[in-house]
Amino acid sequence: MKKIYILIAGVAMFLGVAGCSDYLDKPKPTDVLTANDIYSNPEGVQAYFAGIYRLFRAQYIRTDMGGVYSMYMSRSVKGNDLIQNSWYNFDYAHENREPNYTRVVGDWQFCYEGVKHANTLIKEIAASDALSDNAKVVLDAEAKGLRAFFNFQLYLEYYSRNSGLQTPPLYTEPAALEPKGMSNPADFEAQLISDINDAVAGLTSDRINKSYMNKSVANGLKARILMALDKDWGQVEIAANAAYGGNLAAALDASIYAGGFDDLTASEVMWSMDQQADQSNYYYIAPHAFTDHTEDAYFGTFFNNTFVATFSATDVRNEFWEGYPVGDDDYRNFISNKFEFSFEADMHIMRTAEMVLIDAEANYRNGDEDTAHDLLFALQSNRDPNAVKSANTGADLLEEILLERRKELYAEIGVEWFDAKRLGRGITRDGNHRVMVALEPNDKRFFLKIPQDEIDANDLIDDTINDNR
């Protein structure tokens, strides 16, 4: 008989914060926070939030398996634009999806650990007699925003809308002592939307720094979620516009491409994980440690020559160069200076430029092609002083927007994979790839299998669940 599976152990946060209130109530050393310390004032709760955000850049199993950064890098190398020959090789070849493999196990553990801690915060904030009602609204909103973020990653990693499968287990209580089975996709999606709407409604523009979620970030996450669900493009437009503020001149600053994408203070950066010399994950950071070929790192990422050919010579984003004397057809031909590696390089999660392009796509889908084209050209001309506004309309305009998303966000958030998955498209590699892959539309390789440890330990998940995955 299977044992009851506790999805995530009560891992202590780096500030000494534990996961569940009963654990927090046990005797502790004097330098560790107690439940009373945490929920007696907003600063205590923020200490717990700091621990959750630390998970975003935590290290789990090995170099290619950590927090958000490794999940995004694994998605980036699954497309046609990047070529990989380093730690992410199994993701690059679409082979890292079996029940005992690191990507499958690590992403599951990371996301459910985050869900668990968010659930703890939601419960304890509501129960606190010391927090003011106003403080509770904002803190609860941030916790629900984080729960939406982690659940959204589970949705993307272990499910596809057109697969006919169930979504991962849905937990809304902090202690996973009673395991749950796979969930109904409609219920999972409803929880995502409910949580992100609460986050948008309750958060303000204030935050400690850009590592924390605020209303703009919540709006950006809402836009991403609704895009992936293909729901309510009117709300996508509103959320994306609110996320970048609606002011294109303020939202777009091409100088970020001269800065190595390593500093969260850059004006285009909306959300980023801050790294300092004493708070660094060193050589694990992606994409920086893998794409930078000038600093002492892995030198593991290259770029497809057909993708490089889509950039004009005057585009500031064209930071590709032939760093090795290998010839045009060799996979090592093109490298990029977009990301600068250091132990203090910040990990960007969301930028205003992405929101402008989401706004453009939303306007297109809402029938306003003129505004969509204006938004698209605003970004193109900001990046390239010689850009010429195209005459594309209809499906051609959508394709132009999608290509611009790839050119703007390459190696950042797995945008090519994300778009192919949400649109039910395939990915066919060409050019000078070292591993050629052809994914059919809605291919099973767009999602991962369920971890074997979870299957073995959870009575409510059938032993044969991976047979159709």
Summary of the structure (lengths in Angstrom):
residues: 469
radius of gyration: 21.8
end to end distance: 24.4
largest distance: 68.6
contacts: 1571
relative contact order: 0.14
helix: 47%
strand: 6%
